[in-house]
């Protein structure tokens, strides 16, 4: 029987601005999202019912798992297959601001579409994804994208040039809702049009501008709630990383480099101080297109 295996890539935010609070209590955001080479490996095997298991004890092996919910949602729309066994080899840290759960959900939608020849269009998958979480549509699209609304309205932008990224995660997770709740929208704001300039720099492959103008409005809120996260950023800067940013609502902080050697040496150095350190690169369109593979 044919099975599918999916590389579900993590994301970072190169730019994250919050425009205001909406009547539905979500926040209106504008973000530049980027897939990185850190991924969960998802195996999908046709089965009599839907089941999920992972190698991470922090992640539920039942309906609470977003990957399970994704399979259920697809089945509700295409009920002719009885089930699927979902096995997730998790490498993306949990509650880290790297969209670990969202990318697993996206991976299941993409994988089931191919495994059972559902012929869902990209737009149909994006719509299903949005029902599961704000970051799921981006994880379906992948590569480099502009995300608006509560994050679910995604569109392709010119791809980011290849950068190397060293990520550092403290030994605790962060709840996105708490970070937004504590956000002071009267505080440090990005000027209007900042994201348009950032997209222009993507178009021009202006590496210098892209590095110097990375931005995340949520840093102020997370740093206040968790001073340890601000300390990571300070440590990275002190140890020689020039361009650093928190991803999403945190707590992962990343440093960006043009050059592999430089990133590798920096990773080795930082490992003397922190336990959860990852080296990755920005993923391009070719890798995104090859995420789902079959095997017997
Ligand atoms: P985001 O960047 O989208 O805000 P995150 O990376 O901060 O997400 P996740 O790793 O997705 O956070 O974890 C958030 C919560 O989702 C955790 O409480 C976790 O238990 C739950 N969860 C459900 N399904 C999964 C999954 N497949 N992988 C990881 N976490 C999951």
Boltz pocket constraint, residues with backbone or C-beta under 6 A from the ligand:
constraints:
  - pocket:
      binder: B
      contacts: [[A, 58], [A, 59], [A, 60], [A, 64], [A, 65], [A, 66], [A, 67], [A, 92], [A, 93], [A, 94], [A, 95], [A, 96], [A, 97], [A, 98], [A, 99], [A, 100], [A, 101], [A, 102], [A, 104], [A, 105], [A, 135], [A, 174], [A, 176], [A, 248], [A, 249], [A, 250]]
      max_distance: 6.0
